[in-house]
Amino acid sequence: MELKRVIDRVYWLLDRRRTLVTLSAYGGDSVYGEKIFNFNGKVYREWVPYRSKFAAAFYKGLNGIDIKDSYKVLYLGASSGTTVSHVSDIIGVNGQVYAVEIAEEMAVNLILLAEERKNIFPIVDDARKPENYSGSVPKCDLLYQDVAQRDQTDIFIKNADLFLKSGKIGVFAVKTRSIDVSVDPREVVKNEVKKLRAKFDVIREINLYPYQKDHSLLILRKK
Ligand SMILES: C[S@@+](CC[C@H](N)C(=O)[O-])C[C@H]1O[C@@H](n2cnc3c(N)ncnc32)[C@H](O)[C@@H]1O
């Protein structure tokens, strides 16, 4: 078994096959049933591409992104915290991830997770109304969004305007079927990218098939 670095605290674990893992910042507990590996005295958590669009992007060729130790991240559409837990690993105990989730039943697990992982700050609110949480969220080094809503691009732009530092990265999971089921998904992404270009440079667009259906991940840099 050996580890190959992808970015700080994210590795390919190379055995008979390759497995994406994050170096755990908070010990050896599994968060959502993912495998735990102990290697050279450290704990690594499998980052499952069928459960996390961010992980799927690495399996589909993403090999670098500006997220690292001590970063402040705003995460919209946190759900029960599956991907948030890996972001929490990457930014480490000195980072902060502000995790916004609208559905109270999902937020229950997120709040429990935040009790274990002190760098997660759960916010039960609507990402369409960033003014509601502007008092508790600072300027951030990365914005991640996965909300699967028709107006997802407007939500992304609104939050980036308020919270994302210029020159920093936005990661935007576009669910093509949430926008318009009757239009070819490639056209849907193209139209959303057009709206984003005024404020962002589009660095990459990654189709997440076969790990995630009807999804592309856009990597954007705020101008
Ligand atoms: C596909 S799930 C997110 C999965 C999660 N990102 C992960 O990888 O672990 C989408 C989530 O966005 C939430 N959501 C939808 N609309 C929202 C809104 N306006 N504000 C905040 N969260 C929202 C949903 O309740 C749902 O939990």
Ligand as a Chemical Component Dictionary entry (heavy atoms), coordinates in Angstrom:
data_LIG
# 
_chem_comp.id                   LIG 
_chem_comp.type                 NON-POLYMER 
_chem_comp.pdbx_formal_charge   0 
_chem_comp.three_letter_code    LIG 
# 
loop_
_chem_comp_atom.comp_id 
_chem_comp_atom.atom_id 
_chem_comp_atom.alt_atom_id 
_chem_comp_atom.type_symbol 
_chem_comp_atom.charge 
_chem_comp_atom.model_Cartn_x 
_chem_comp_atom.model_Cartn_y 
_chem_comp_atom.model_Cartn_z 
_chem_comp_atom.pdbx_ordinal 
LIG C1  C1  C 0  -27.594 16.958 -3.080 1  
LIG S1  S1  S 1  -27.850 17.441 -1.443 2  
LIG C2  C2  C 0  -26.259 17.890 -0.878 3  
LIG C3  C3  C 0  -25.282 16.774 -0.596 4  
LIG C4  C4  C 0  -24.027 17.297 0.083  5  
LIG N1  N1  N 0  -23.505 18.450 -0.611 6  
LIG C5  C5  C 0  -22.917 16.280 0.184  7  
LIG O1  O1  O 0  -22.163 16.111 -0.788 8  
LIG O2  O2  O -1 -22.762 15.677 1.247  9  
LIG C6  C6  C 0  -28.592 19.031 -1.607 10 
LIG C7  C7  C 0  -28.921 19.673 -0.282 11 
LIG O3  O3  O 0  -29.202 21.053 -0.517 12 
LIG C8  C8  C 0  -30.207 21.449 0.398  13 
LIG N2  N2  N 0  -30.836 22.695 -0.093 14 
LIG C9  C9  C 0  -31.700 22.824 -1.126 15 
LIG N3  N3  N 0  -32.068 24.102 -1.277 16 
LIG C10 C10 C 0  -31.390 24.812 -0.328 17 
LIG C11 C11 C 0  -31.349 26.180 0.020  18 
LIG N4  N4  N 0  -32.066 27.080 -0.646 19 
LIG N5  N5  N 0  -30.564 26.560 1.044  20 
LIG C12 C12 C 0  -29.819 25.642 1.736  21 
LIG N6  N6  N 0  -29.825 24.330 1.448  22 
LIG C13 C13 C 0  -30.593 23.907 0.424  23 
LIG C14 C14 C 0  -31.138 20.241 0.434  24 
LIG O4  O4  O 0  -31.968 20.245 1.576  25 
LIG C15 C15 C 0  -30.155 19.071 0.388  26 
LIG O5  O5  O 0  -29.811 18.630 1.684  27 
# 
loop_
_chem_comp_bond.comp_id 
_chem_comp_bond.atom_id_1 
_chem_comp_bond.atom_id_2 
_chem_comp_bond.value_order 
_chem_comp_bond.pdbx_ordinal 
LIG C1  S1  SING 1  
LIG S1  C2  SING 2  
LIG S1  C6  SING 3  
LIG C2  C3  SING 4  
LIG C3  C4  SING 5  
LIG C4  N1  SING 6  
LIG C4  C5  SING 7  
LIG C5  O1  DOUB 8  
LIG C5  O2  SING 9  
LIG C6  C7  SING 10 
LIG C7  O3  SING 11 
LIG C7  C15 SING 12 
LIG O3  C8  SING 13 
LIG C8  N2  SING 14 
LIG C8  C14 SING 15 
LIG N2  C9  SING 16 
LIG N2  C13 SING 17 
LIG C9  N3  DOUB 18 
LIG N3  C10 SING 19 
LIG C10 C11 SING 20 
LIG C10 C13 DOUB 21 
LIG C11 N4  SING 22 
LIG C11 N5  DOUB 23 
LIG N5  C12 SING 24 
LIG C12 N6  DOUB 25 
LIG N6  C13 SING 26 
LIG C14 O4  SING 27 
LIG C14 C15 SING 28 
LIG C15 O5  SING 29 
# 
